[in-house]
Amino acid sequence: MTESSGSAGHFNVMVVGQDGRVGYEAALFAASLRRFDPGFAGTLYVAEPRPGPLWSRDPRMQDPDLRRLLIEDLGATILPFDSRHFGEAYPYGNKIEALAALPEGEPFVFFDSDTLITGPLSRVPFDFDRPTASLNRTGTWPVIELYGPGYTQTWRALYDRFGLDFESSLDLSQPEEFWKRYLYFNAGWFFHRCPREFGRLFLDYALSIRDDPPPELVCQRLDPWLDQVALPLVIHALGGGRDTLPEGLLDGTISRHYRLFPLLYARESDATIAALEQTVAPNRIKKVLKRHEPIRRMVLQGRGRKVRALFDQAELPRSEAAIRNRIKKHKLWMR
């Protein structure tokens, strides 16, 4: 029997780890979880794709010290999974396919690997019967063409495809044809009472949309947006929605989805910067994570502080593109 009714109880956490950047980000995530939530009692799974025909090279984490850090020092469990549908062509599909490898019937929270835990995750009052996902997003999809279908027509076609009630998904406080009226999430985190139940729907919906999109999607790009197109449909089908968590915890005081280190230093709070630098400081962590160039140069060698000095965090440029361009102009950009 799983926990429900607004009580987090015991739950697992999953991030994806693979060779290169994502593996080192997964280790940074794990280190931040252990530092800022030492009482976390669940299992931290680092899901790792196995080699196969959908990968041109072995996607597993190749650095033995990184694997040792994750398992021996940070208490993570490496979770192998098979890439049957996405793989290298669509690596965002890792988060979908890895769910089938998690223990059935055990509540889980998924995070993108480029996330920092900055507070006690175990105290977040997850209601695993009412899933939700990150609302830290902009109106990236669909892109409305001048003579094409609007938001309502596009989203309704998807709800109809899967026999879901479209009207009950709407935020009626928002105007017609404004993107926030429609259920839309960033796929940087999500949760549910059972990873396999969630994962089956996520995979079925994503494959149907990718392989046989409704006519209303003919002008729409699905790469890289496929996971974020399918995700609200899954959450709605499983009885979830917006705001089933108190505001300000995830994407707030408990976690930060930083995405890239220059962006983290440019726009995150002083507390988040301090959490990052404290997490990397212990020698056993530093000696491994410094092999990832952005961590070495941005965090350990001070380039991030130079990025921060370029901005007034109280008056940041409105667009991310403007932030990126200023950093690049000063030759401080790194991926």
C-alpha positions in Angstrom: 0.0 0.0 0.0 1.4 3.4 -1.0 1.3 6.6 1.0 -1.3 9.1 -0.1 -3.6 11.9 1.2 -1.0 14.6 1.2 1.6 12.7 3.2 5.0 12.2 1.6 6.0 9.1 3.7 8.7 6.9 2.2 9.5 7.6 -1.5 12.3 7.1 -4.0 14.1 9.6 -6.1 15.3 9.1 -9.7 17.7 11.0 -11.9 19.4 9.9 -15.1 23.1 9.4 -15.3 25.2 8.6 -18.4 28.6 9.2 -19.8 29.7 12.8 -19.9 28.0 15.8 -18.6 24.8 14.1 -17.3 26.8 11.7 -15.2 28.6 14.4 -13.4 25.4 16.4 -12.9 23.8 13.3 -11.4 26.6 13.1 -8.9 26.3 16.8 -8.0 22.5 16.2 -7.5 23.3 13.2 -5.3 25.8 15.1 -3.3 23.4 18.0 -2.8 20.6 15.6 -1.7 22.9 14.0 0.9 24.1 17.4 2.2 20.8 19.2 2.5 18.6 16.2 3.3 20.7 13.9 5.4 17.5 12.3 6.8 16.2 11.2 3.3 15.3 7.5 3.9 14.3 6.5 0.3 16.5 5.1 -2.4 18.3 7.4 -4.8 18.3 5.7 -8.2 20.7 6.9 -10.9 19.1 5.4 -14.1 21.7 4.5 -16.6 20.9 3.4 -20.2 22.4 0.1 -21.4 24.3 -0.1 -24.7 22.1 -1.1 -27.6 21.2 -0.4 -31.2 19.7 3.0 -30.4 23.1 4.3 -29.1 26.2 4.8 -31.4 28.5 4.3 -28.4 28.3 2.9 -24.9 26.1 5.5 -23.0 27.1 4.2 -19.5 29.2 6.3 -17.1 32.8 5.4 -18.0 34.6 7.1 -15.1 35.1 4.4 -12.4 35.7 7.1 -9.8 32.4 8.7 -10.6 30.6 5.4 -10.2 32.5 4.8 -6.9 31.5 8.2 -5.6 27.9 7.7 -6.5 27.6 4.2 -4.9 30.1 4.2 -2.0 30.1 7.8 -0.9 26.7 9.1 -1.9 24.6 5.9 -1.4 23.1 5.9 -4.9 21.9 2.8 -6.7 22.8 2.5 -10.3 19.7 1.4 -12.2 20.3 0.0 -15.7 17.5 0.3 -18.2 17.0 -0.6 -21.9 16.4 2.1 -24.6 13.8 0.5 -26.8 12.1 3.6 -28.4 14.3 6.7 -28.0 18.0 6.4 -27.2 20.5 8.8 -28.7 18.0 10.3 -31.2 15.9 11.7 -28.3 17.7 11.5 -25.0 14.9 13.2 -23.2 13.1 9.9 -23.6 15.5 8.4 -21.0 13.2 9.8 -18.3 10.3 8.0 -19.9 11.9 4.6 -20.4 13.7 4.5 -17.1 10.5 4.5 -15.2 9.8 0.9 -16.1 13.0 -0.1 -14.2 11.9 1.4 -10.9 10.2 -0.7 -8.2 6.5 -1.1 -8.9 4.1 0.4 -6.5 6.7 2.5 -4.7 6.2 6.3 -4.8 8.8 8.2 -6.7 10.0 11.7 -7.6 11.9 12.2 -10.8 14.3 15.1 -11.2 16.3 16.2 -14.2 20.0 15.7 -13.5 20.8 19.4 -13.8 19.0 20.1 -10.5 20.4 21.1 -7.2 18.7 20.1 -3.9 18.9 23.0 -1.5 16.7 21.9 1.4 15.0 18.9 3.1 13.3 17.1 0.2 11.9 14.5 2.6 9.7 17.2 4.3 7.9 18.1 1.1 4.2 17.1 1.5 3.9 15.1 -1.8 0.4 13.7 -2.5 1.4 10.8 -4.6 -2.2 10.1 -5.6 -2.3 13.6 -7.3 0.7 14.0 -9.5 2.0 17.2 -10.8 5.1 18.6 -12.4 7.2 21.8 -12.6 5.4 25.0 -13.4 8.7 26.7 -13.9 8.1 27.0 -17.7 7.3 29.4 -20.5 4.9 29.0 -23.4 7.3 27.0 -25.6 4.7 24.7 -27.1 2.7 24.8 -29.3 4.0 27.6 -31.5 0.9 29.1 -33.1 1.0 29.7 -36.8 -0.9 32.6 -38.4 -3.4 30.4 -40.2 -3.0 27.2 -38.2 -4.9 25.7 -35.3 -4.9 27.7 -32.1 -4.1 26.5 -28.6 -7.6 25.2 -27.9 -7.8 23.2 -31.1 -4.3 21.8 -30.8 -4.6 20.7 -27.1 -8.2 19.4 -27.6 -7.0 17.1 -30.4 -4.5 15.5 -28.0 -7.0 15.1 -25.2 -9.5 13.6 -27.6 -6.9 11.2 -29.0 -6.6 9.6 -25.5 -10.2 9.8 -24.4 -9.5 12.5 -21.8 -11.8 15.3 -20.6 -10.3 18.5 -22.1 -12.5 21.1 -20.3 -11.6 20.0 -16.8 -7.9 20.6 -17.6 -8.3 24.3 -18.3 -7.5 27.1 -16.0 -10.5 29.3 -16.5 -8.9 32.3 -14.8 -6.7 32.6 -17.9 -8.1 34.0 -21.1 -8.9 32.0 -24.2 -5.9 31.3 -26.5 -3.4 32.3 -23.8 -0.9 29.5 -23.2 -1.3 29.4 -19.4 -5.0 28.4 -19.7 -3.9 25.0 -20.9 -2.2 22.4 -18.7 1.5 22.6 -19.5 4.6 21.7 -17.4 8.3 21.7 -17.5 9.4 18.0 -17.3 12.2 18.9 -14.9 10.4 17.1 -12.1 7.3 15.0 -11.6 6.0 12.4 -9.2 3.4 9.7 -8.7 2.5 6.7 -6.5 3.8 4.1 -9.0 6.6 4.6 -11.6 5.4 1.8 -13.8 1.8 3.0 -14.0 3.0 6.5 -14.7 5.7 5.2 -17.2 3.3 3.1 -19.2 1.0 6.0 -19.9 3.9 8.3 -20.5 5.4 5.9 -23.1 2.1 5.1 -24.8 1.2 8.8 -25.1 4.6 9.9 -26.3 4.9 7.2 -28.9 1.4 7.8 -30.2 2.1 11.5 -30.5 5.5 10.9 -32.1 4.5 8.2 -34.6 1.0 9.3 -35.5 0.4 12.9 -34.5 -3.1 14.3 -34.9 -3.5 16.5 -38.0 -3.6 19.6 -35.8 0.1 19.0 -34.9 1.3 19.1 -38.6 3.2 22.4 -38.1 4.5 21.6 -34.6 8.0 20.6 -33.6 8.1 17.6 -31.3 11.9 17.6 -30.8 12.7 18.5 -28.0 9.2 19.1 -26.8 7.7 15.6 -26.9 8.1 14.9 -23.2 6.4 18.2 -22.3 3.6 17.6 -24.7 2.8 14.1 -23.3 3.4 14.9 -19.7 0.3 17.0 -18.9 -1.9 14.4 -20.6 -0.4 11.7 -18.3 -0.9 13.9 -15.2 -4.5 14.7 -16.1 -5.3 11.0 -16.8 -3.9 10.0 -13.4 -6.0 12.5 -11.5 -3.4 15.2 -11.0 -3.1 18.8 -12.1 -1.6 22.2 -11.2 -0.6 23.2 -7.8 -1.0 19.9 -5.9 2.1 21.0 -3.9 2.5 24.1 -1.8 4.1 26.9 -3.8 7.7 27.8 -3.3 9.2 24.4 -2.4 10.3 22.6 -5.6 11.8 25.2 -7.9 12.1 27.3 -4.7 13.6 26.6 -1.3 14.0 22.9 -1.8 15.3 22.4 -5.3 16.6 24.5 -8.2 16.6 23.4 -11.8 19.7 25.4 -12.9 20.2 23.7 -16.4 23.6 25.3 -17.1 26.2 26.7 -14.7 26.5 30.1 -16.3 22.7 30.5 -16.0 22.9 29.4 -12.4 25.5 32.0 -11.5 23.7 34.7 -13.5 20.2 34.4 -12.0 20.0 32.2 -8.9 19.9 33.4 -5.4 23.0 33.9 -3.1 21.7 31.0 -1.1 21.6 28.7 -4.1 25.2 29.7 -5.1 26.3 29.0 -1.5 24.6 25.6 -1.6 26.3 24.7 -4.9 29.8 25.7 -3.6 29.3 24.0 -0.3 28.2 20.8 -2.0 31.3 20.6 -4.2 33.8 21.6 -1.5 34.5 18.3 0.2 37.7 16.7 -1.2 36.1 13.3 -2.0 33.5 15.1 -4.1 35.7 17.8 -5.6 38.4 15.5 -6.9 35.8 13.7 -9.0 33.5 16.5 -10.1 36.5 18.7 -11.2 36.9 16.4 -14.2 33.8 18.0 -15.6 35.1 21.2 -17.1 32.1 23.5 -16.3 32.2 22.5 -12.7 36.0 22.9 -12.5 36.1 26.3 -14.2 32.8 27.8 -13.1 32.6 26.6 -9.5 36.1 25.7 -8.4 38.2 28.3 -10.4 35.8 31.2 -9.9 34.5 31.8 -13.5 31.0 31.7 -12.1 31.6 34.6 -9.8 32.8 36.6 -12.8 29.5 35.8 -14.5 27.5 36.8 -11.4 29.3 40.2 -11.4 27.8 41.0 -14.9 24.3 41.1 -13.5 22.1 42.9 -11.0 20.0 39.9 -9.8 17.2 42.3 -8.8 17.0 43.6 -12.4 17.9 40.7 -14.7 17.2 40.9 -18.4 13.8 39.6 -19.2 14.8 37.0 -21.7 17.2 34.1 -21.2 18.6 34.9 -24.7 19.8 38.3 -23.4 21.4 36.7 -20.4 23.2 34.2 -22.6 24.4 36.9 -25.0 25.9 39.0 -22.3 27.8 36.1 -20.9 29.0 35.1 -24.3 30.1 38.7 -25.1 32.4 38.4 -22.1 33.7 35.0 -23.2 32.4 33.3 -20.1 29.9 30.9 -21.6 30.2 27.2 -21.0 27.8 24.3 -21.6 
